[in-house]
Amino acid sequence: MPNATNTYFAELARGVEDGCAKNGYCVFFCNSDDDPAKQRNYLRVLQEKSASTGW
């Protein structure tokens, strides 16, 4: 998520989380603050933990 303080992304994240929960999925969100280095780090950590990134 580019920026969790943006109300659009916060509402979008909530909808995604609710929809996934109804279908038995657990969602983890990472706020990257529009920083490519943070995005790469989050992806690396998720891959190391064998989490599906959905890509």
N, CA, C and O atoms as a Maestro MAE file, in Angstrom:
{
 s_m_m2io_version
 :::
 2.0.0
}

f_m_ct {
 s_m_title
 :::
 protein
 m_atom[220] {
  # First column is atom index #
  i_m_mmod_type
  r_m_x_coord
  r_m_y_coord
  r_m_z_coord
  i_m_residue_number
  s_m_chain_name
  s_m_pdb_residue_name
  s_m_pdb_atom_name
  i_m_atomic_number
  :::
  1 25 0.858 -1.158 0.000 1 A "MET " " N  " 7
  2 3 0.000 0.000 0.000 1 A "MET " " CA " 6
  3 2 0.906 1.223 0.000 1 A "MET " " C  " 6
  4 15 1.797 1.323 0.843 1 A "MET " " O  " 8
  5 25 0.700 2.150 -0.920 2 A "PRO " " N  " 7
  6 3 1.599 3.299 -1.010 2 A "PRO " " CA " 6
  7 2 1.607 4.179 0.230 2 A "PRO " " C  " 6
  8 15 2.671 4.624 0.661 2 A "PRO " " O  " 8
  9 25 0.440 4.438 0.809 3 A "ASN " " N  " 7
  10 3 0.397 5.337 1.953 3 A "ASN " " CA " 6
  11 2 -0.883 5.089 2.747 3 A "ASN " " C  " 6
  12 15 -1.978 5.394 2.274 3 A "ASN " " O  " 8
  13 25 -0.748 4.545 3.935 4 A "ALA " " N  " 7
  14 3 -1.911 4.184 4.753 4 A "ALA " " CA " 6
  15 2 -2.623 5.404 5.328 4 A "ALA " " C  " 6
  16 15 -3.756 5.291 5.797 4 A "ALA " " O  " 8
  17 25 -1.979 6.564 5.299 5 A "THR " " N  " 7
  18 3 -2.645 7.752 5.834 5 A "THR " " CA " 6
  19 2 -3.618 8.352 4.827 5 A "THR " " C  " 6
  20 15 -4.456 9.177 5.190 5 A "THR " " O  " 8
  21 25 -3.513 7.946 3.571 6 A "ASN " " N  " 7
  22 3 -4.447 8.390 2.545 6 A "ASN " " CA " 6
  23 2 -5.758 7.641 2.759 6 A "ASN " " C  " 6
  24 15 -5.774 6.410 2.766 6 A "ASN " " O  " 8
  25 25 -6.855 8.372 2.933 7 A "THR " " N  " 7
  26 3 -8.133 7.722 3.256 7 A "THR " " CA " 6
  27 2 -8.593 6.767 2.157 7 A "THR " " C  " 6
  28 15 -9.243 5.763 2.447 7 A "THR " " O  " 8
  29 25 -8.266 7.065 0.906 8 A "TYR " " N  " 7
  30 3 -8.638 6.161 -0.178 8 A "TYR " " CA " 6
  31 2 -8.019 4.786 0.029 8 A "TYR " " C  " 6
  32 15 -8.706 3.768 -0.055 8 A "TYR " " O  " 8
  33 25 -6.710 4.762 0.302 9 A "PHE " " N  " 7
  34 3 -6.025 3.483 0.481 9 A "PHE " " CA " 6
  35 2 -6.462 2.792 1.760 9 A "PHE " " C  " 6
  36 15 -6.543 1.564 1.802 9 A "PHE " " O  " 8
  37 25 -6.743 3.561 2.803 10 A "ALA " " N  " 7
  38 3 -7.203 2.956 4.056 10 A "ALA " " CA " 6
  39 2 -8.553 2.267 3.850 10 A "ALA " " C  " 6
  40 15 -8.759 1.153 4.332 10 A "ALA " " O  " 8
  41 25 -9.470 2.921 3.140 11 A "GLU " " N  " 7
  42 3 -10.780 2.316 2.877 11 A "GLU " " CA " 6
  43 2 -10.658 1.126 1.932 11 A "GLU " " C  " 6
  44 15 -11.343 0.118 2.108 11 A "GLU " " O  " 8
  45 25 -9.801 1.238 0.944 12 A "LEU " " N  " 7
  46 3 -9.566 0.138 0.022 12 A "LEU " " CA " 6
  47 2 -9.007 -1.073 0.766 12 A "LEU " " C  " 6
  48 15 -9.459 -2.199 0.561 12 A "LEU " " O  " 8
  49 25 -8.032 -0.835 1.621 13 A "ALA " " N  " 7
  50 3 -7.421 -1.916 2.396 13 A "ALA " " CA " 6
  51 2 -8.464 -2.604 3.271 13 A "ALA " " C  " 6
  52 15 -8.466 -3.829 3.392 13 A "ALA " " O  " 8
  53 25 -9.337 -1.829 3.872 14 A "ARG " " N  " 7
  54 3 -10.373 -2.398 4.733 14 A "ARG " " CA " 6
  55 2 -11.304 -3.306 3.934 14 A "ARG " " C  " 6
  56 15 -11.663 -4.394 4.385 14 A "ARG " " O  " 8
  57 25 -11.688 -2.852 2.752 15 A "GLY " " N  " 7
  58 3 -12.559 -3.659 1.901 15 A "GLY " " CA " 6
  59 2 -11.891 -4.954 1.464 15 A "GLY " " C  " 6
  60 15 -12.519 -6.013 1.461 15 A "GLY " " O  " 8
  61 25 -10.625 -4.868 1.096 16 A "VAL " " N  " 7
  62 3 -9.877 -6.058 0.686 16 A "VAL " " CA " 6
  63 2 -9.772 -7.033 1.856 16 A "VAL " " C  " 6
  64 15 -10.003 -8.232 1.701 16 A "VAL " " O  " 8
  65 25 -9.423 -6.507 3.023 17 A "GLU " " N  " 7
  66 3 -9.285 -7.364 4.202 17 A "GLU " " CA " 6
  67 2 -10.600 -8.049 4.544 17 A "GLU " " C  " 6
  68 15 -10.624 -9.248 4.820 17 A "GLU " " O  " 8
  69 25 -11.688 -7.298 4.526 18 A "ASP " " N  " 7
  70 3 -13.003 -7.880 4.847 18 A "ASP " " CA " 6
  71 2 -13.393 -8.951 3.831 18 A "ASP " " C  " 6
  72 15 -13.872 -10.022 4.207 18 A "ASP " " O  " 8
  73 25 -13.188 -8.664 2.546 19 A "GLY " " N  " 7
  74 3 -13.526 -9.630 1.511 19 A "GLY " " CA " 6
  75 2 -12.704 -10.896 1.607 19 A "GLY " " C  " 6
  76 15 -13.226 -11.998 1.440 19 A "GLY " " O  " 8
  77 25 -11.417 -10.740 1.877 20 A "CYS " " N  " 7
  78 3 -10.555 -11.913 2.001 20 A "CYS " " CA " 6
  79 2 -10.921 -12.745 3.235 20 A "CYS " " C  " 6
  80 15 -10.945 -13.974 3.177 20 A "CYS " " O  " 8
  81 25 -11.202 -12.071 4.336 21 A "ALA " " N  " 7
  82 3 -11.561 -12.785 5.567 21 A "ALA " " CA " 6
  83 2 -12.811 -13.636 5.361 21 A "ALA " " C  " 6
  84 15 -12.901 -14.742 5.894 21 A "ALA " " O  " 8
  85 25 -13.764 -13.133 4.599 22 A "LYS " " N  " 7
  86 3 -14.990 -13.893 4.330 22 A "LYS " " CA " 6
  87 2 -14.705 -15.167 3.547 22 A "LYS " " C  " 6
  88 15 -15.498 -16.108 3.571 22 A "LYS " " O  " 8
  89 25 -13.576 -15.193 2.855 23 A "ASN " " N  " 7
  90 3 -13.199 -16.354 2.052 23 A "ASN " " CA " 6
  91 2 -12.059 -17.162 2.675 23 A "ASN " " C  " 6
  92 15 -11.444 -17.996 2.010 23 A "ASN " " O  " 8
  93 25 -11.784 -16.907 3.958 24 A "GLY " " N  " 7
  94 3 -10.806 -17.705 4.687 24 A "GLY " " CA " 6
  95 2 -9.353 -17.310 4.514 24 A "GLY " " C  " 6
  96 15 -8.454 -18.091 4.826 24 A "GLY " " O  " 8
  97 25 -9.114 -16.102 4.019 25 A "TYR " " N  " 7
  98 3 -7.740 -15.650 3.829 25 A "TYR " " CA " 6
  99 2 -7.348 -14.629 4.888 25 A "TYR " " C  " 6
  100 15 -8.186 -13.891 5.406 25 A "TYR " " O  " 8
  101 25 -6.071 -14.606 5.194 26 A "CYS " " N  " 7
  102 3 -5.509 -13.623 6.124 26 A "CYS " " CA " 6
  103 2 -4.643 -12.665 5.310 26 A "CYS " " C  " 6
  104 15 -3.813 -13.104 4.514 26 A "CYS " " O  " 8
  105 25 -4.827 -11.380 5.502 27 A "VAL " " N  " 7
  106 3 -4.128 -10.373 4.716 27 A "VAL " " CA " 6
  107 2 -3.171 -9.583 5.600 27 A "VAL " " C  " 6
  108 15 -3.507 -9.202 6.721 27 A "VAL " " O  " 8
  109 25 -1.982 -9.347 5.074 28 A "PHE " " N  " 7
  110 3 -1.001 -8.492 5.739 28 A "PHE " " CA " 6
  111 2 -0.734 -7.299 4.835 28 A "PHE " " C  " 6
  112 15 -0.446 -7.467 3.650 28 A "PHE " " O  " 8
  113 25 -0.825 -6.111 5.382 29 A "PHE " " N  " 7
  114 3 -0.535 -4.905 4.630 29 A "PHE " " CA " 6
  115 2 0.752 -4.277 5.136 29 A "PHE " " C  " 6
  116 15 1.043 -4.297 6.332 29 A "PHE " " O  " 8
  117 25 1.503 -3.729 4.222 30 A "CYS " " N  " 7
  118 3 2.741 -3.034 4.563 30 A "CYS " " CA " 6
  119 2 2.666 -1.633 3.980 30 A "CYS " " C  " 6
  120 15 2.417 -1.480 2.785 30 A "CYS " " O  " 8
  121 25 2.871 -0.626 4.782 31 A "ASN " " N  " 7
  122 3 2.830 0.759 4.334 31 A "ASN " " CA " 6
  123 2 4.220 1.155 3.852 31 A "ASN " " C  " 6
  124 15 5.154 1.264 4.648 31 A "ASN " " O  " 8
  125 25 4.352 1.370 2.547 32 A "SER " " N  " 7
  126 3 5.671 1.657 1.975 32 A "SER " " CA " 6
  127 2 6.012 3.139 1.951 32 A "SER " " C  " 6
  128 15 7.148 3.499 1.643 32 A "SER " " O  " 8
  129 25 5.065 3.999 2.267 33 A "ASP " " N  " 7
  130 3 5.293 5.451 2.216 33 A "ASP " " CA " 6
  131 2 5.804 5.896 0.853 33 A "ASP " " C  " 6
  132 15 6.583 6.845 0.763 33 A "ASP " " O  " 8
  133 25 5.374 5.223 -0.206 34 A "ASP " " N  " 7
  134 3 5.812 5.530 -1.578 34 A "ASP " " CA " 6
  135 2 7.325 5.420 -1.745 34 A "ASP " " C  " 6
  136 15 7.904 6.092 -2.599 34 A "ASP " " O  " 8
  137 25 7.968 4.581 -0.939 35 A "ASP " " N  " 7
  138 3 9.422 4.422 -0.965 35 A "ASP " " CA " 6
  139 2 9.777 3.075 -1.594 35 A "ASP " " C  " 6
  140 15 9.510 2.029 -1.003 35 A "ASP " " O  " 8
  141 25 10.386 3.091 -2.807 36 A "PRO " " N  " 7
  142 3 10.730 1.835 -3.480 36 A "PRO " " CA " 6
  143 2 11.637 0.925 -2.651 36 A "PRO " " C  " 6
  144 15 11.518 -0.298 -2.738 36 A "PRO " " O  " 8
  145 25 12.523 1.484 -1.864 37 A "ALA " " N  " 7
  146 3 13.409 0.663 -1.028 37 A "ALA " " CA " 6
  147 2 12.592 -0.081 0.032 37 A "ALA " " C  " 6
  148 15 12.848 -1.254 0.305 37 A "ALA " " O  " 8
  149 25 11.614 0.598 0.625 38 A "LYS " " N  " 7
  150 3 10.744 -0.063 1.607 38 A "LYS " " CA " 6
  151 2 9.925 -1.156 0.944 38 A "LYS " " C  " 6
  152 15 9.735 -2.227 1.520 38 A "LYS " " O  " 8
  153 25 9.435 -0.893 -0.269 39 A "GLN " " N  " 7
  154 3 8.658 -1.889 -0.991 39 A "GLN " " CA " 6
  155 2 9.486 -3.144 -1.242 39 A "GLN " " C  " 6
  156 15 9.011 -4.259 -1.026 39 A "GLN " " O  " 8
  157 25 10.712 -2.965 -1.693 40 A "ARG " " N  " 7
  158 3 11.589 -4.118 -1.945 40 A "ARG " " CA " 6
  159 2 11.870 -4.880 -0.654 40 A "ARG " " C  " 6
  160 15 11.888 -6.110 -0.650 40 A "ARG " " O  " 8
  161 25 12.088 -4.160 0.431 41 A "ASN " " N  " 7
  162 3 12.369 -4.812 1.708 41 A "ASN " " CA " 6
  163 2 11.164 -5.619 2.182 41 A "ASN " " C  " 6
  164 15 11.320 -6.755 2.630 41 A "ASN " " O  " 8
  165 25 9.968 -5.048 2.089 42 A "TYR " " N  " 7
  166 3 8.764 -5.780 2.493 42 A "TYR " " CA " 6
  167 2 8.586 -7.038 1.657 42 A "TYR " " C  " 6
  168 15 8.262 -8.098 2.193 42 A "TYR " " O  " 8
  169 25 8.794 -6.930 0.352 43 A "LEU " " N  " 7
  170 3 8.670 -8.102 -0.512 43 A "LEU " " CA " 6
  171 2 9.689 -9.170 -0.152 43 A "LEU " " C  " 6
  172 15 9.374 -10.360 -0.150 43 A "LEU " " O  " 8
  173 25 10.906 -8.748 0.151 44 A "ARG " " N  " 7
  174 3 11.954 -9.704 0.533 44 A "ARG " " CA " 6
  175 2 11.556 -10.433 1.811 44 A "ARG " " C  " 6
  176 15 11.672 -11.657 1.884 44 A "ARG " " O  " 8
  177 25 11.099 -9.712 2.799 45 A "VAL " " N  " 7
  178 3 10.709 -10.321 4.078 45 A "VAL " " CA " 6
  179 2 9.549 -11.294 3.885 45 A "VAL " " C  " 6
  180 15 9.561 -12.397 4.430 45 A "VAL " " O  " 8
  181 25 8.546 -10.881 3.106 46 A "LEU " " N  " 7
  182 3 7.404 -11.772 2.859 46 A "LEU " " CA " 6
  183 2 7.831 -13.039 2.130 46 A "LEU " " C  " 6
  184 15 7.359 -14.131 2.446 46 A "LEU " " O  " 8
  185 25 8.720 -12.893 1.156 47 A "GLN " " N  " 7
  186 3 9.197 -14.078 0.432 47 A "GLN " " CA " 6
  187 2 10.012 -14.987 1.341 47 A "GLN " " C  " 6
  188 15 9.905 -16.209 1.242 47 A "GLN " " O  " 8
  189 25 10.817 -14.418 2.217 48 A "GLU " " N  " 7
  190 3 11.609 -15.232 3.153 48 A "GLU " " CA " 6
  191 2 10.701 -16.008 4.101 48 A "GLU " " C  " 6
  192 15 11.046 -17.111 4.525 48 A "GLU " " O  " 8
  193 25 9.567 -15.452 4.428 49 A "LYS " " N  " 7
  194 3 8.629 -16.104 5.350 49 A "LYS " " CA " 6
  195 2 7.649 -17.004 4.598 49 A "LYS " " C  " 6
  196 15 6.692 -17.512 5.183 49 A "LYS " " O  " 8
  197 25 7.891 -17.198 3.302 50 A "SER " " N  " 7
  198 3 7.043 -18.034 2.445 50 A "SER " " CA " 6
  199 2 5.603 -17.558 2.374 50 A "SER " " C  " 6
  200 15 4.679 -18.365 2.272 50 A "SER " " O  " 8
  201 25 5.416 -16.256 2.428 51 A "ALA " " N  " 7
  202 3 4.083 -15.699 2.273 51 A "ALA " " CA " 6
  203 2 3.829 -15.469 0.787 51 A "ALA " " C  " 6
  204 15 4.735 -15.100 0.039 51 A "ALA " " O  " 8
  205 25 2.604 -15.689 0.380 52 A "SER " " N  " 7
  206 3 2.233 -15.444 -1.006 52 A "SER " " CA " 6
  207 2 2.026 -13.949 -1.194 52 A "SER " " C  " 6
  208 15 1.243 -13.332 -0.470 52 A "SER " " O  " 8
  209 25 2.729 -13.359 -2.170 53 A "THR " " N  " 7
  210 3 2.595 -11.938 -2.417 53 A "THR " " CA " 6
  211 2 1.475 -11.641 -3.390 53 A "THR " " C  " 6
  212 15 1.189 -10.474 -3.658 53 A "THR " " O  " 8
  213 25 0.839 -12.658 -3.920 54 A "GLY " " N  " 7
  214 3 -0.264 -12.454 -4.841 54 A "GLY " " CA " 6
  215 2 0.188 -12.079 -6.239 54 A "GLY " " C  " 6
  216 15 -0.634 -11.694 -7.071 54 A "GLY " " O  " 8
  217 25 1.496 -12.186 -6.518 55 A "TRP " " N  " 7
  218 3 2.006 -11.823 -7.844 55 A "TRP " " CA " 6
  219 2 2.546 -13.032 -8.524 55 A "TRP " " C  " 6
  220 15 3.025 -12.943 -9.654 55 A "TRP " " O  " 8
  :::
 }
 m_bond[219] {
  # First column is bond index #
  i_m_from
  i_m_to
  i_m_order
  :::
  1 1 2 1
  2 2 3 1
  3 3 4 2
  4 3 5 1
  5 5 6 1
  6 6 7 1
  7 7 8 2
  8 7 9 1
  9 9 10 1
  10 10 11 1
  11 11 12 2
  12 11 13 1
  13 13 14 1
  14 14 15 1
  15 15 16 2
  16 15 17 1
  17 17 18 1
  18 18 19 1
  19 19 20 2
  20 19 21 1
  21 21 22 1
  22 22 23 1
  23 23 24 2
  24 23 25 1
  25 25 26 1
  26 26 27 1
  27 27 28 2
  28 27 29 1
  29 29 30 1
  30 30 31 1
  31 31 32 2
  32 31 33 1
  33 33 34 1
  34 34 35 1
  35 35 36 2
  36 35 37 1
  37 37 38 1
  38 38 39 1
  39 39 40 2
  40 39 41 1
  41 41 42 1
  42 42 43 1
  43 43 44 2
  44 43 45 1
  45 45 46 1
  46 46 47 1
  47 47 48 2
  48 47 49 1
  49 49 50 1
  50 50 51 1
  51 51 52 2
  52 51 53 1
  53 53 54 1
  54 54 55 1
  55 55 56 2
  56 55 57 1
  57 57 58 1
  58 58 59 1
  59 59 60 2
  60 59 61 1
  61 61 62 1
  62 62 63 1
  63 63 64 2
  64 63 65 1
  65 65 66 1
  66 66 67 1
  67 67 68 2
  68 67 69 1
  69 69 70 1
  70 70 71 1
  71 71 72 2
  72 71 73 1
  73 73 74 1
  74 74 75 1
  75 75 76 2
  76 75 77 1
  77 77 78 1
  78 78 79 1
  79 79 80 2
  80 79 81 1
  81 81 82 1
  82 82 83 1
  83 83 84 2
  84 83 85 1
  85 85 86 1
  86 86 87 1
  87 87 88 2
  88 87 89 1
  89 89 90 1
  90 90 91 1
  91 91 92 2
  92 91 93 1
  93 93 94 1
  94 94 95 1
  95 95 96 2
  96 95 97 1
  97 97 98 1
  98 98 99 1
  99 99 100 2
  100 99 101 1
  101 101 102 1
  102 102 103 1
  103 103 104 2
  104 103 105 1
  105 105 106 1
  106 106 107 1
  107 107 108 2
  108 107 109 1
  109 109 110 1
  110 110 111 1
  111 111 112 2
  112 111 113 1
  113 113 114 1
  114 114 115 1
  115 115 116 2
  116 115 117 1
  117 117 118 1
  118 118 119 1
  119 119 120 2
  120 119 121 1
  121 121 122 1
  122 122 123 1
  123 123 124 2
  124 123 125 1
  125 125 126 1
  126 126 127 1
  127 127 128 2
  128 127 129 1
  129 129 130 1
  130 130 131 1
  131 131 132 2
  132 131 133 1
  133 133 134 1
  134 134 135 1
  135 135 136 2
  136 135 137 1
  137 137 138 1
  138 138 139 1
  139 139 140 2
  140 139 141 1
  141 141 142 1
  142 142 143 1
  143 143 144 2
  144 143 145 1
  145 145 146 1
  146 146 147 1
  147 147 148 2
  148 147 149 1
  149 149 150 1
  150 150 151 1
  151 151 152 2
  152 151 153 1
  153 153 154 1
  154 154 155 1
  155 155 156 2
  156 155 157 1
  157 157 158 1
  158 158 159 1
  159 159 160 2
  160 159 161 1
  161 161 162 1
  162 162 163 1
  163 163 164 2
  164 163 165 1
  165 165 166 1
  166 166 167 1
  167 167 168 2
  168 167 169 1
  169 169 170 1
  170 170 171 1
  171 171 172 2
  172 171 173 1
  173 173 174 1
  174 174 175 1
  175 175 176 2
  176 175 177 1
  177 177 178 1
  178 178 179 1
  179 179 180 2
  180 179 181 1
  181 181 182 1
  182 182 183 1
  183 183 184 2
  184 183 185 1
  185 185 186 1
  186 186 187 1
  187 187 188 2
  188 187 189 1
  189 189 190 1
  190 190 191 1
  191 191 192 2
  192 191 193 1
  193 193 194 1
  194 194 195 1
  195 195 196 2
  196 195 197 1
  197 197 198 1
  198 198 199 1
  199 199 200 2
  200 199 201 1
  201 201 202 1
  202 202 203 1
  203 203 204 2
  204 203 205 1
  205 205 206 1
  206 206 207 1
  207 207 208 2
  208 207 209 1
  209 209 210 1
  210 210 211 1
  211 211 212 2
  212 211 213 1
  213 213 214 1
  214 214 215 1
  215 215 216 2
  216 215 217 1
  217 217 218 1
  218 218 219 1
  219 219 220 2
  :::
 }
}
